[in-house]
Amino acid sequence: MDKLLAVVFNDEKTAYEGARALTALDGENSIGIYATAVITKSADGTVSTKRVDGEFPIRTFTGTAVGGLIGLLGGPVGLGVGAAAGTVAGLVGDVYVSGVDADFLSDVSKALTPGKCAVIADIAEDWVTPVDTRMEALGGVVYRTTKTAVDDERHAREVAATRAELDQLKAEHAKASSDRKAKLQAKVDQLRERLAKKIEQAQARSKQAEQEMQAKVAALQKKADTAKGDSKAAVEARIAQLREDFAQRPHP
């Protein structure tokens, strides 16, 4: 199951230890890591990245859940991101990209007070005990949320509702008297423009989701090619689950 993880630590040293512990769990196939970052919050509320690790091609911030979450945690003002990590400014406030729910974001924001650090990770996790045990031993407080297609479904419903409204207006326009047609046509044109924007947004989001899925599959396949036995089977199962989850997403 794909999840977003945030582990809050009191200092940078233990945050790095937490990141290394997650990497070890990935090596044991207890979890699968797709993207990671260590972040810190300064006294003025600015969130900055301290480190980004990994071989996965999606471990670059642009278009990833980790980047979106960091943007949300930093807020619209003063988001500081190291030059080596790249910018996530375009993702600030984009809950869709980060895949978080409001409660998760609120909990992490409250815990990540100035001076504290956190490990942010996009992971595959089937049970919580391995991560919780390692992180708690280091004094980390774990927050997680399951990534879902709820926003995809909501957007699909919005597109369907707009289409239905447009069909109704067009039918009314066809029956209207000549003095009403111009006003109704203006409404039809406005609604067409709104629908086109919604469809364009849905297509862009679907393309982004497909690119991330393909990047994850490619990276996991590389890992599977060098694995053996149960480890290989676990990675291959993770690949199959990624493809199945993507196939079940609503598509525009």
C-alpha atoms as a printed R data frame, in Angstrom:
    type eleno elety resid chain resno       x       y       z
1   ATOM     1    CA   MET     A     1   0.000   0.000   0.000
2   ATOM     2    CA   ASP     A     2   1.418   3.384  -1.008
3   ATOM     3    CA   LYS     A     3   1.754   5.838   1.866
4   ATOM     4    CA   LEU     A     4   3.268   9.185   2.690
5   ATOM     5    CA   LEU     A     5   5.391   9.094   5.818
6   ATOM     6    CA   ALA     A     6   6.593  11.932   8.015
7   ATOM     7    CA   VAL     A     7   8.831  11.160  10.997
8   ATOM     8    CA   VAL     A     8   9.567  14.149  13.220
9   ATOM     9    CA   PHE     A     9  12.828  14.282  15.210
10  ATOM    10    CA   ASN     A    10  14.206  16.760  17.709
11  ATOM    11    CA   ASP     A    11  17.461  17.324  15.837
12  ATOM    12    CA   GLU     A    12  19.214  16.846  12.528
13  ATOM    13    CA   LYS     A    13  21.511  14.047  13.706
14  ATOM    14    CA   THR     A    14  18.693  11.691  14.653
15  ATOM    15    CA   ALA     A    15  16.774  12.622  11.501
16  ATOM    16    CA   TYR     A    16  19.722  11.399   9.428
17  ATOM    17    CA   GLU     A    17  19.798   8.211  11.511
18  ATOM    18    CA   GLY     A    18  16.086   7.813  10.823
19  ATOM    19    CA   ALA     A    19  16.646   8.193   7.078
20  ATOM    20    CA   ARG     A    20  19.374   5.541   7.190
21  ATOM    21    CA   ALA     A    21  17.071   3.215   9.147
22  ATOM    22    CA   LEU     A    22  14.368   3.586   6.483
23  ATOM    23    CA   THR     A    23  16.938   2.781   3.789
24  ATOM    24    CA   ALA     A    24  17.899  -0.358   5.739
25  ATOM    25    CA   LEU     A    25  14.235  -1.403   5.915
26  ATOM    26    CA   ASP     A    26  13.986  -0.911   2.159
27  ATOM    27    CA   GLY     A    27  17.034  -3.147   1.716
28  ATOM    28    CA   GLU     A    28  15.317  -5.804   3.826
29  ATOM    29    CA   ASN     A    29  12.132  -5.429   1.706
30  ATOM    30    CA   SER     A    30  10.166  -4.588   4.843
31  ATOM    31    CA   ILE     A    31   9.107  -1.441   2.982
32  ATOM    32    CA   GLY     A    32   9.702   0.043  -0.449
33  ATOM    33    CA   ILE     A    33  11.045   3.589  -0.683
34  ATOM    34    CA   TYR     A    34  10.192   5.706  -3.724
35  ATOM    35    CA   ALA     A    35  11.335   9.127  -2.534
36  ATOM    36    CA   THR     A    36  12.917  10.549   0.609
37  ATOM    37    CA   ALA     A    37  14.051  13.862   2.024
38  ATOM    38    CA   VAL     A    38  15.281  15.222   5.331
39  ATOM    39    CA   ILE     A    39  13.842  18.655   6.102
40  ATOM    40    CA   THR     A    40  14.106  21.208   8.878
41  ATOM    41    CA   LYS     A    41  11.987  24.152   9.974
42  ATOM    42    CA   SER     A    42  13.739  27.403  10.869
43  ATOM    43    CA   ALA     A    43  12.638  29.993  13.424
44  ATOM    44    CA   ASP     A    44  10.768  31.997  10.768
45  ATOM    45    CA   GLY     A    45   8.783  28.942   9.650
46  ATOM    46    CA   THR     A    46  10.783  28.345   6.497
47  ATOM    47    CA   VAL     A    47  11.103  24.683   5.533
48  ATOM    48    CA   SER     A    48  14.329  23.644   3.816
49  ATOM    49    CA   THR     A    49  15.695  20.346   2.584
50  ATOM    50    CA   LYS     A    50  18.842  19.036   4.179
51  ATOM    51    CA   ARG     A    51  19.381  15.913   2.105
52  ATOM    52    CA   VAL     A    52  17.874  13.888  -0.711
53  ATOM    53    CA   ASP     A    53  19.050  10.326  -1.246
54  ATOM    54    CA   GLY     A    54  18.456   7.352  -3.441
55  ATOM    55    CA   GLU     A    55  18.721   5.781  -6.862
56  ATOM    56    CA   PHE     A    56  15.046   6.037  -7.791
57  ATOM    57    CA   PRO     A    57  14.474   8.323 -10.782
58  ATOM    58    CA   ILE     A    58  11.461   9.909  -9.093
59  ATOM    59    CA   ARG     A    59  13.636  10.992  -6.190
60  ATOM    60    CA   THR     A    60  13.668  14.430  -7.723
61  ATOM    61    CA   PHE     A    61  11.119  16.791  -6.284
62  ATOM    62    CA   THR     A    62   9.325  18.043  -9.356
63  ATOM    63    CA   GLY     A    63   5.984  16.273  -9.618
64  ATOM    64    CA   THR     A    64   6.400  13.999  -6.615
65  ATOM    65    CA   ALA     A    65   4.346  13.480  -3.495
66  ATOM    66    CA   VAL     A    66   7.353  14.286  -1.308
67  ATOM    67    CA   GLY     A    67   7.896  17.615  -3.034
68  ATOM    68    CA   GLY     A    68   4.217  18.474  -2.747
69  ATOM    69    CA   LEU     A    69   4.161  17.679   0.959
70  ATOM    70    CA   ILE     A    70   7.268  19.765   1.635
71  ATOM    71    CA   GLY     A    71   5.633  22.637  -0.211
72  ATOM    72    CA   LEU     A    72   2.521  22.345   1.915
73  ATOM    73    CA   LEU     A    73   4.520  22.159   5.140
74  ATOM    74    CA   GLY     A    74   6.502  25.238   4.141
75  ATOM    75    CA   GLY     A    75   3.391  27.192   3.281
76  ATOM    76    CA   PRO     A    76   3.155  29.913   0.657
77  ATOM    77    CA   VAL     A    77   5.753  32.193   2.275
78  ATOM    78    CA   GLY     A    78   9.494  31.674   2.439
79  ATOM    79    CA   LEU     A    79   9.774  28.091   1.215
80  ATOM    80    CA   GLY     A    80  13.501  27.390   1.205
81  ATOM    81    CA   VAL     A    81  14.772  24.473  -0.824
82  ATOM    82    CA   GLY     A    82  18.443  23.681  -1.404
83  ATOM    83    CA   ALA     A    83  19.694  24.272  -4.921
84  ATOM    84    CA   ALA     A    84  20.810  20.657  -5.233
85  ATOM    85    CA   ALA     A    85  17.313  19.449  -4.484
86  ATOM    86    CA   GLY     A    86  15.525  21.704  -6.967
87  ATOM    87    CA   THR     A    87  12.448  23.784  -6.390
88  ATOM    88    CA   VAL     A    88   8.975  22.747  -5.346
89  ATOM    89    CA   ALA     A    89   7.529  26.242  -5.483
90  ATOM    90    CA   GLY     A    90   5.065  25.187  -8.162
91  ATOM    91    CA   LEU     A    91   3.664  22.537  -5.846
92  ATOM    92    CA   VAL     A    92   2.945  24.748  -2.856
93  ATOM    93    CA   GLY     A    93  -0.624  24.211  -1.757
94  ATOM    94    CA   ASP     A    94  -1.241  21.395  -4.225
95  ATOM    95    CA   VAL     A    95  -2.896  18.793  -2.037
96  ATOM    96    CA   TYR     A    96  -3.586  16.629  -5.063
97  ATOM    97    CA   VAL     A    97   0.098  16.201  -5.866
98  ATOM    98    CA   SER     A    98   1.067  15.412  -2.301
99  ATOM    99    CA   GLY     A    99  -1.862  13.054  -1.801
100 ATOM   100    CA   VAL     A   100  -2.372  14.076   1.818
101 ATOM   101    CA   ASP     A   101  -5.513  14.539   3.841
102 ATOM   102    CA   ALA     A   102  -6.133  17.566   6.028
103 ATOM   103    CA   ASP     A   103  -5.716  15.726   9.343
104 ATOM   104    CA   PHE     A   104  -2.322  14.313   8.351
105 ATOM   105    CA   LEU     A   105  -1.083  17.703   7.183
106 ATOM   106    CA   SER     A   106  -2.339  19.378  10.359
107 ATOM   107    CA   ASP     A   107  -0.703  16.792  12.625
108 ATOM   108    CA   VAL     A   108   2.678  17.013  10.908
109 ATOM   109    CA   SER     A   109   2.583  20.808  10.755
110 ATOM   110    CA   LYS     A   110   1.920  21.028  14.495
111 ATOM   111    CA   ALA     A   111   4.683  18.533  15.327
112 ATOM   112    CA   LEU     A   112   7.283  20.127  13.044
113 ATOM   113    CA   THR     A   113   7.960  23.144  15.233
114 ATOM   114    CA   PRO     A   114  10.912  25.505  14.573
115 ATOM   115    CA   GLY     A   115  14.236  23.772  15.171
116 ATOM   116    CA   LYS     A   116  12.924  20.267  14.576
117 ATOM   117    CA   CYS     A   117  13.672  18.024  11.596
118 ATOM   118    CA   ALA     A   118  11.675  15.399   9.774
119 ATOM   119    CA   VAL     A   119  12.165  12.568   7.335
120 ATOM   120    CA   ILE     A   120   9.567  12.709   4.566
121 ATOM   121    CA   ALA     A   121   9.116   9.596   2.449
122 ATOM   122    CA   ASP     A   122   6.879   8.182  -0.255
123 ATOM   123    CA   ILE     A   123   6.795   4.455   0.525
124 ATOM   124    CA   ALA     A   124   5.100   1.130  -0.039
125 ATOM   125    CA   GLU     A   125   4.218  -0.369   3.344
126 ATOM   126    CA   ASP     A   126   2.150  -3.446   4.179
127 ATOM   127    CA   TRP     A   127   2.569  -3.322   7.970
128 ATOM   128    CA   VAL     A   128   3.522  -0.483  10.295
129 ATOM   129    CA   THR     A   129   5.563  -2.320  12.960
130 ATOM   130    CA   PRO     A   130   8.980  -2.316  11.193
131 ATOM   131    CA   VAL     A   131   8.974   1.446  10.642
132 ATOM   132    CA   ASP     A   132   7.390   2.321  13.981
133 ATOM   133    CA   THR     A   133   9.856   0.161  15.925
134 ATOM   134    CA   ARG     A   134  12.967   1.637  14.268
135 ATOM   135    CA   MET     A   135  11.755   5.231  14.386
136 ATOM   136    CA   GLU     A   136  10.538   5.097  17.994
137 ATOM   137    CA   ALA     A   137  13.930   3.704  19.068
138 ATOM   138    CA   LEU     A   138  15.475   6.890  17.685
139 ATOM   139    CA   GLY     A   139  12.938   9.150  19.365
140 ATOM   140    CA   GLY     A   140  11.033   9.836  16.158
141 ATOM   141    CA   VAL     A   141   7.291  10.453  16.061
142 ATOM   142    CA   VAL     A   142   5.695   8.749  13.048
143 ATOM   143    CA   TYR     A   143   2.833  10.164  10.979
144 ATOM   144    CA   ARG     A   144   1.493   8.423   7.884
145 ATOM   145    CA   THR     A   145  -1.359   8.679   5.451
146 ATOM   146    CA   THR     A   146  -2.512   6.320   2.730
147 ATOM   147    CA   LYS     A   147  -2.305   7.717  -0.777
148 ATOM   148    CA   THR     A   148  -5.659   7.396  -2.493
149 ATOM   149    CA   ALA     A   149  -7.400   8.398  -5.680
150 ATOM   150    CA   VAL     A   150 -10.091  10.337  -3.795
151 ATOM   151    CA   ASP     A   151  -9.211  13.580  -5.572
152 ATOM   152    CA   ASP     A   152  -9.257  11.808  -8.944
153 ATOM   153    CA   GLU     A   153 -12.745  10.559  -8.214
154 ATOM   154    CA   ARG     A   154 -13.930  13.993  -7.071
155 ATOM   155    CA   HIS     A   155 -12.516  15.600 -10.202
156 ATOM   156    CA   ALA     A   156 -14.200  12.992 -12.405
157 ATOM   157    CA   ARG     A   157 -17.535  13.738 -10.729
158 ATOM   158    CA   GLU     A   158 -17.026  17.467 -11.294
159 ATOM   159    CA   VAL     A   159 -16.346  16.902 -14.992
160 ATOM   160    CA   ALA     A   160 -19.436  14.700 -15.313
161 ATOM   161    CA   ALA     A   161 -21.609  17.280 -13.524
162 ATOM   162    CA   THR     A   162 -20.303  20.097 -15.744
163 ATOM   163    CA   ARG     A   163 -21.002  18.036 -18.865
164 ATOM   164    CA   ALA     A   164 -24.553  17.371 -17.661
165 ATOM   165    CA   GLU     A   165 -25.085  21.073 -16.969
166 ATOM   166    CA   LEU     A   166 -23.757  21.934 -20.423
167 ATOM   167    CA   ASP     A   167 -26.095  19.430 -22.102
168 ATOM   168    CA   GLN     A   168 -29.038  20.915 -20.236
169 ATOM   169    CA   LEU     A   169 -28.116  24.463 -21.308
170 ATOM   170    CA   LYS     A   170 -27.673  23.405 -24.933
171 ATOM   171    CA   ALA     A   171 -31.093  21.746 -24.906
172 ATOM   172    CA   GLU     A   172 -32.642  24.878 -23.420
173 ATOM   173    CA   HIS     A   173 -30.858  27.024 -26.011
174 ATOM   174    CA   ALA     A   174 -32.305  24.937 -28.855
175 ATOM   175    CA   LYS     A   175 -35.856  25.573 -27.615
176 ATOM   176    CA   ALA     A   176 -35.417  29.192 -26.544
177 ATOM   177    CA   SER     A   177 -36.977  32.188 -28.239
178 ATOM   178    CA   SER     A   178 -34.712  34.390 -30.331
179 ATOM   179    CA   ASP     A   179 -34.382  37.067 -27.626
180 ATOM   180    CA   ARG     A   180 -33.111  34.468 -25.105
181 ATOM   181    CA   LYS     A   181 -30.722  32.588 -27.391
182 ATOM   182    CA   ALA     A   182 -27.904  35.138 -27.156
183 ATOM   183    CA   LYS     A   183 -27.904  35.116 -23.339
184 ATOM   184    CA   LEU     A   184 -28.069  31.329 -23.211
185 ATOM   185    CA   GLN     A   185 -25.304  31.037 -25.805
186 ATOM   186    CA   ALA     A   186 -23.051  33.156 -23.606
187 ATOM   187    CA   LYS     A   187 -23.708  30.770 -20.717
188 ATOM   188    CA   VAL     A   188 -23.033  27.783 -22.977
189 ATOM   189    CA   ASP     A   189 -19.709  29.289 -24.111
190 ATOM   190    CA   GLN     A   190 -18.690  30.033 -20.530
191 ATOM   191    CA   LEU     A   191 -19.514  26.508 -19.406
192 ATOM   192    CA   ARG     A   192 -17.649  24.993 -22.368
193 ATOM   193    CA   GLU     A   193 -14.561  26.936 -21.362
194 ATOM   194    CA   ARG     A   194 -14.881  25.770 -17.757
195 ATOM   195    CA   LEU     A   195 -15.296  22.145 -18.881
196 ATOM   196    CA   ALA     A   196 -12.256  22.372 -21.159
197 ATOM   197    CA   LYS     A   197 -10.125  23.611 -18.260
198 ATOM   198    CA   LYS     A   198 -11.338  20.812 -15.986
199 ATOM   199    CA   ILE     A   199 -10.569  18.185 -18.626
200 ATOM   200    CA   GLU     A   200  -7.131  19.711 -19.259
201 ATOM   201    CA   GLN     A   201  -6.350  19.596 -15.522
202 ATOM   202    CA   ALA     A   202  -7.528  15.997 -15.279
203 ATOM   203    CA   GLN     A   203  -5.402  14.958 -18.256
204 ATOM   204    CA   ALA     A   204  -2.321  16.682 -16.840
205 ATOM   205    CA   ARG     A   205  -2.795  14.982 -13.474
206 ATOM   206    CA   SER     A   206  -3.358  11.613 -15.123
207 ATOM   207    CA   LYS     A   207  -0.191  12.027 -17.203
208 ATOM   208    CA   GLN     A   208   1.797  12.952 -14.109
209 ATOM   209    CA   ALA     A   209   0.466   9.933 -12.219
210 ATOM   210    CA   GLU     A   210   1.373   7.641 -15.120
211 ATOM   211    CA   GLN     A   211   4.898   9.066 -15.344
212 ATOM   212    CA   GLU     A   212   5.455   8.529 -11.632
213 ATOM   213    CA   MET     A   213   4.051   4.999 -11.808
214 ATOM   214    CA   GLN     A   214   6.320   4.128 -14.748
215 ATOM   215    CA   ALA     A   215   9.347   5.584 -12.931
216 ATOM   216    CA   LYS     A   216   8.564   3.516  -9.853
217 ATOM   217    CA   VAL     A   217   8.097   0.361 -11.927
218 ATOM   218    CA   ALA     A   218  11.359   0.908 -13.818
219 ATOM   219    CA   ALA     A   219  13.307   1.435 -10.607
220 ATOM   220    CA   LEU     A   220  11.721  -1.545  -8.874
221 ATOM   221    CA   GLN     A   221  12.348  -3.739 -11.914
222 ATOM   222    CA   LYS     A   222  16.019  -2.811 -11.732
223 ATOM   223    CA   LYS     A   223  15.972  -3.898  -8.103
224 ATOM   224    CA   ALA     A   224  14.137  -7.134  -8.956
225 ATOM   225    CA   ASP     A   225  16.712  -7.997 -11.609
226 ATOM   226    CA   THR     A   226  19.414  -8.273  -8.945
227 ATOM   227    CA   ALA     A   227  17.270  -9.843  -6.209
228 ATOM   228    CA   LYS     A   228  16.709 -13.523  -5.550
229 ATOM   229    CA   GLY     A   229  14.160 -15.761  -3.884
230 ATOM   230    CA   ASP     A   230  11.675 -14.145  -1.521
231 ATOM   231    CA   SER     A   231  13.225 -10.711  -2.005
232 ATOM   232    CA   LYS     A   232  12.684 -10.906  -5.759
233 ATOM   233    CA   ALA     A   233   9.112 -12.109  -5.287
234 ATOM   234    CA   ALA     A   234   8.383  -9.234  -2.886
235 ATOM   235    CA   VAL     A   235   9.642  -6.624  -5.352
236 ATOM   236    CA   GLU     A   236   7.724  -8.195  -8.237
237 ATOM   237    CA   ALA     A   237   4.546  -8.192  -6.113
238 ATOM   238    CA   ARG     A   238   5.090  -4.497  -5.421
239 ATOM   239    CA   ILE     A   239   5.390  -3.841  -9.160
240 ATOM   240    CA   ALA     A   240   2.155  -5.699  -9.844
241 ATOM   241    CA   GLN     A   241   0.368  -3.737  -7.113
242 ATOM   242    CA   LEU     A   242   1.549  -0.416  -8.548
243 ATOM   243    CA   ARG     A   243   0.188  -1.304 -11.963
244 ATOM   244    CA   GLU     A   244  -3.102  -2.518 -10.540
245 ATOM   245    CA   ASP     A   245  -3.555   0.616  -8.425
246 ATOM   246    CA   PHE     A   246  -2.920   2.832 -11.439
247 ATOM   247    CA   ALA     A   247  -5.330   0.854 -13.619
248 ATOM   248    CA   GLN     A   248  -8.075   1.383 -11.040
249 ATOM   249    CA   ARG     A   249  -7.641   5.175 -10.952
250 ATOM   250    CA   PRO     A   250 -10.354   7.226 -12.691
251 ATOM   251    CA   HIS     A   251  -8.984   8.441 -16.014
252 ATOM   252    CA   PRO     A   252 -10.237  11.445 -18.021
